[in-house]
Amino acid sequence: MLGPLALLACTLPSPAQESPTHLGSWVHTIHGLTTPSSVAVGPRQNIHVVETSAHRVRVFDKDGKQLEVISPVADPMCLPLGVAVAPDGRRLVSDSGNHRVLIFDTQGNRVAAFGSLGTGPGQFHTPVGIDANREEIVVADLGNRRVQVFDHKGTHLRTLALPDAERGSWPSDVVLSPDGDVTVLDAGGSRVLSVDGDGTWSFLGGFGFFPGTFATPQGLGRDGDKLLVTDFENHRVQVFPFSAIMPPSKARSSVASPNYILGIHAIRPREGRGK
């Protein structure tokens, strides 16, 4: 996700218009970005873009007009890599170079910060993906190979250790699914993991190049009951229903089905006006 200099905006098809091969139609491109690494859409449909090497977050309306730049002068960010918008409109940023999470109100004022470099509960080593619902904040703690869960005051609630993967576990992004389960993108294991309230892990994918498999996936997104995965080395986005993430007992019964037939090639390289 690091490197592209423009943000491609697409529409999601309605159920009546849903296509088996496309995410939606191209809308517009936001040009002139500096190493955009993460994006989040808020309750008012404003688009928040992390510009990592510029150490800031830029906010645009749905038509691409810049509304705000979040770039504190005192105690500035250092190489931020993740952003999320809470249901109340507050913005949460993974300030990766400073190994902490920052929270900004709807006016862009910093109202909270938590975390420091380390391996203990509530500490981070390069936090990346972040998401929140009304009760909790989840953070992909990349360097410590784990996911941490906090309340909105920054109090550490629990730590989620990823099941071992052959290629090593490197959690790069997280989302909270509609039912409140934590869904994790494991870039090292080329898979998507989800854990329920009982601590049971389910998974989707594995390393490969066919639909339903991934090669160094980098980002997760959600839209209703859809899960979107940026499949970095395969140069595509794949879309799944959340129900595609299955418990191991079911997935092992058939390696090729149904895991691998549910993903679709959502955006092809250099296709249409989005290019």
C-alpha positions as CSV (number, residue, x, y, z in Angstrom):
1,M,0.0,0.0,0.0
2,L,3.0,2.3,0.2
3,G,4.0,4.0,-3.0
4,P,0.9,5.0,-5.1
5,L,0.6,8.7,-5.6
6,A,-3.1,8.9,-6.2
7,L,-6.2,7.6,-4.5
8,L,-8.8,5.8,-6.7
9,A,-12.4,6.2,-5.7
10,C,-14.9,3.6,-6.8
11,T,-18.6,2.9,-6.1
12,L,-19.8,-0.3,-4.6
13,P,-22.6,-1.9,-6.6
14,S,-26.0,-2.2,-5.1
15,P,-27.3,-5.8,-4.6
16,A,-29.4,-5.5,-7.8
17,Q,-26.3,-4.4,-9.8
18,E,-23.7,-6.6,-8.3
19,S,-21.2,-8.0,-10.8
20,P,-19.2,-11.2,-10.4
21,T,-16.0,-9.5,-11.5
22,H,-16.0,-5.9,-10.6
23,L,-16.1,-3.8,-7.4
24,G,-18.0,-0.9,-9.0
25,S,-17.5,2.0,-11.4
26,W,-14.7,4.5,-11.3
27,V,-15.7,7.8,-9.8
28,H,-12.6,10.0,-9.6
29,T,-9.0,10.1,-8.6
30,I,-7.4,12.3,-5.8
31,H,-4.0,13.3,-7.2
32,G,-0.9,14.8,-5.6
33,L,-0.7,12.5,-2.6
34,T,2.6,11.8,-0.8
35,T,3.1,8.0,-0.1
36,P,-0.6,7.3,0.8
37,S,-0.6,4.2,3.0
38,S,-4.1,4.0,4.6
39,V,-7.6,5.3,4.0
40,A,-10.7,5.5,6.1
41,V,-14.2,6.9,5.4
42,G,-16.0,8.6,8.2
43,P,-19.7,8.8,9.1
44,R,-20.1,11.9,6.9
45,Q,-18.5,10.1,4.0
46,N,-15.3,12.2,4.3
47,I,-12.2,10.4,3.1
48,H,-9.2,10.3,5.4
49,V,-5.8,9.5,3.8
50,V,-2.5,8.9,5.7
51,E,0.5,10.4,4.0
52,T,3.3,8.5,5.7
53,S,6.4,10.3,4.6
54,A,4.7,13.7,5.1
55,H,3.7,12.7,8.6
56,R,0.1,13.8,8.3
57,V,-3.5,12.9,7.5
58,R,-5.4,14.7,4.8
59,V,-9.2,14.8,4.8
60,F,-11.3,15.2,1.6
61,D,-15.0,15.2,0.9
62,K,-16.5,12.6,-1.4
63,D,-15.8,14.7,-4.4
64,G,-12.1,15.0,-3.6
65,K,-12.1,18.5,-2.2
66,Q,-9.6,18.9,0.6
67,L,-11.3,19.8,3.9
68,E,-8.6,19.4,6.5
69,V,-5.0,18.5,7.2
70,I,-4.2,16.8,10.5
71,S,-0.5,17.5,11.2
72,P,0.2,18.6,14.8
73,V,3.2,21.0,15.2
74,A,3.8,20.2,18.8
75,D,4.8,16.6,19.3
76,P,4.4,15.7,15.6
77,M,3.6,12.4,14.1
78,C,6.4,10.2,12.7
79,L,5.6,7.9,9.8
80,P,2.0,7.2,10.5
81,L,0.7,4.1,8.8
82,G,-3.0,3.6,9.8
83,V,-6.2,5.6,10.3
84,A,-9.7,4.9,11.4
85,V,-12.8,6.9,12.2
86,A,-14.8,6.1,15.2
87,P,-18.7,6.1,15.1
88,D,-18.7,9.5,16.9
89,G,-16.4,11.0,14.3
90,R,-13.1,11.0,16.2
91,R,-10.1,10.1,14.2
92,L,-7.6,7.5,15.4
93,V,-4.1,7.3,13.9
94,S,-1.4,4.7,14.2
95,D,1.7,6.9,14.8
96,S,4.0,4.1,13.8
97,G,7.4,5.8,14.1
98,N,6.5,7.0,17.7
99,H,5.0,3.6,18.5
100,R,1.7,5.0,19.8
101,V,-1.9,5.7,18.9
102,L,-3.2,9.3,18.6
103,I,-6.9,10.3,18.9
104,F,-8.2,13.6,17.3
105,D,-11.6,15.1,17.8
106,T,-13.9,16.2,14.9
107,Q,-12.1,19.6,14.9
108,G,-8.7,18.1,14.4
109,N,-7.5,18.7,18.0
110,R,-5.5,15.9,19.7
111,V,-7.5,14.7,22.7
112,A,-5.6,11.5,23.6
113,A,-2.5,9.4,23.0
114,F,-1.5,6.0,24.3
115,G,1.3,3.5,23.8
116,S,5.1,3.5,23.8
117,L,7.9,1.3,22.4
118,G,8.0,-2.1,24.1
119,T,6.6,-5.6,24.3
120,G,4.3,-5.2,27.4
121,P,0.6,-4.9,27.4
122,G,-0.4,-1.5,25.9
123,Q,3.1,-1.0,24.3
124,F,3.8,-1.2,20.6
125,H,6.5,-2.0,18.0
126,T,5.3,-0.3,14.8
127,P,1.5,-0.2,15.1
128,V,-0.1,-0.2,11.7
129,G,-3.8,-1.1,11.0
130,I,-6.4,0.3,13.4
131,D,-10.2,0.2,13.7
132,A,-12.8,1.0,16.2
133,N,-16.5,0.5,17.2
134,R,-18.4,2.3,19.9
135,E,-16.8,0.2,22.7
136,E,-13.3,-0.8,21.5
137,I,-10.2,0.1,19.5
138,V,-8.2,-2.6,17.9
139,V,-4.6,-2.2,16.7
140,A,-2.3,-4.4,14.6
141,D,1.0,-4.4,16.5
142,L,3.1,-5.5,13.6
143,G,6.6,-5.7,15.2
144,N,5.3,-7.6,18.2
145,R,3.3,-9.9,15.9
146,R,0.0,-9.5,17.8
147,V,-3.2,-7.5,17.9
148,Q,-4.1,-5.4,21.0
149,V,-7.6,-4.3,22.1
150,F,-8.3,-1.1,24.1
151,D,-11.2,0.9,25.3
152,H,-11.7,4.5,24.1
153,K,-9.7,5.9,27.0
154,G,-6.6,3.9,25.8
155,T,-6.9,1.3,28.6
156,H,-5.5,-2.1,27.5
157,L,-8.2,-4.8,27.5
158,R,-6.6,-7.8,26.0
159,T,-4.0,-9.1,23.6
160,L,-4.7,-11.5,20.7
161,A,-1.8,-13.7,19.6
162,L,-2.1,-15.0,16.1
163,P,-2.0,-18.7,15.4
164,D,1.3,-19.7,13.8
165,A,1.7,-19.6,10.1
166,E,4.3,-21.3,7.9
167,R,5.5,-18.0,6.5
168,G,5.4,-16.2,9.9
169,S,2.6,-14.0,11.3
170,W,2.8,-10.3,10.5
171,P,-0.6,-8.6,11.3
172,S,-0.8,-5.6,8.9
173,D,-4.4,-4.5,9.3
174,V,-7.6,-5.1,11.3
175,V,-11.3,-4.5,11.1
176,L,-14.2,-5.1,13.5
177,S,-16.8,-7.2,11.6
178,P,-20.5,-6.4,11.8
179,D,-21.0,-8.9,14.7
180,G,-18.1,-7.4,16.7
181,D,-15.5,-10.1,16.0
182,V,-12.0,-9.0,15.3
183,T,-10.8,-9.7,11.8
184,V,-7.0,-9.6,11.1
185,L,-5.0,-9.5,7.9
186,D,-1.9,-11.6,8.3
187,A,0.5,-10.4,5.6
188,G,3.2,-12.9,6.5
189,G,0.8,-15.8,6.4
190,S,-1.1,-14.5,3.4
191,R,-4.4,-15.1,5.1
192,V,-7.3,-13.4,6.8
193,L,-8.1,-14.5,10.4
194,S,-11.1,-13.8,12.6
195,V,-11.6,-14.5,16.3
196,D,-14.9,-14.6,18.0
197,G,-15.8,-13.8,21.6
198,D,-14.9,-17.3,22.7
199,G,-11.4,-17.0,21.3
200,T,-12.1,-19.4,18.4
201,W,-10.1,-18.5,15.3
202,S,-11.4,-18.9,11.7
203,F,-9.5,-18.2,8.5
204,L,-9.6,-17.4,4.8
205,G,-7.0,-17.7,2.0
206,G,-3.4,-18.8,2.0
207,F,-0.5,-18.0,-0.3
208,G,-1.2,-18.2,-4.0
209,F,-2.2,-16.4,-7.2
210,F,-5.7,-17.8,-7.8
211,P,-8.9,-16.1,-6.6
212,G,-9.3,-16.6,-2.9
213,T,-5.5,-16.8,-2.2
214,F,-3.2,-13.9,-1.5
215,A,0.4,-12.8,-1.9
216,T,1.6,-10.4,0.8
217,P,-1.9,-8.8,1.4
218,Q,-1.6,-5.3,2.9
219,G,-5.0,-3.8,3.8
220,L,-8.5,-4.7,4.9
221,G,-11.7,-2.8,4.5
222,R,-15.4,-3.4,5.2
223,D,-18.6,-2.3,3.5
224,G,-21.6,-3.8,5.2
225,D,-21.3,-7.5,5.0
226,K,-18.4,-7.4,2.5
227,L,-14.7,-7.8,3.3
228,L,-12.2,-6.1,1.0
229,V,-8.6,-7.3,0.8
230,T,-5.8,-5.4,-1.0
231,D,-3.8,-8.3,-2.5
232,F,-0.5,-6.5,-2.9
233,E,1.8,-8.8,-4.9
234,N,-1.1,-10.0,-7.0
235,H,-2.0,-6.4,-8.0
236,R,-5.7,-6.7,-7.2
237,V,-8.4,-6.2,-4.7
238,Q,-10.5,-9.2,-3.7
239,V,-14.0,-9.0,-2.1
240,F,-15.6,-11.6,0.1
241,P,-18.6,-12.0,2.3
242,F,-17.7,-12.1,6.0
243,S,-19.2,-15.6,6.0
244,A,-16.3,-16.8,3.8
245,I,-14.0,-16.8,6.9
246,M,-14.4,-20.4,8.1
247,P,-13.3,-22.3,11.2
248,P,-10.4,-24.7,10.6
249,S,-12.5,-27.8,11.0
250,K,-14.6,-26.9,8.0
251,A,-11.9,-25.4,5.9
252,R,-9.7,-28.5,6.1
253,S,-12.4,-30.7,4.6
254,S,-11.7,-29.3,1.1
255,V,-8.7,-27.1,0.5
256,A,-10.0,-25.7,-2.8
257,S,-13.7,-25.2,-1.9
258,P,-15.2,-22.9,-1.0
259,N,-12.4,-20.7,0.2
260,Y,-10.9,-20.1,-3.2
261,I,-14.0,-19.5,-5.3
262,L,-15.4,-16.7,-3.2
263,G,-12.8,-14.1,-4.0
264,I,-13.3,-11.9,-7.1
265,H,-10.9,-9.8,-9.1
266,A,-12.4,-6.5,-8.1
267,I,-10.0,-4.0,-9.8
268,R,-7.6,-5.0,-12.5
269,P,-4.4,-3.0,-13.1
270,R,-4.7,-0.1,-15.6
271,E,-8.4,-0.8,-16.1
272,G,-10.7,2.0,-17.1
273,R,-10.2,5.7,-16.2
274,G,-8.9,4.8,-12.8
275,K,-5.7,3.2,-14.4
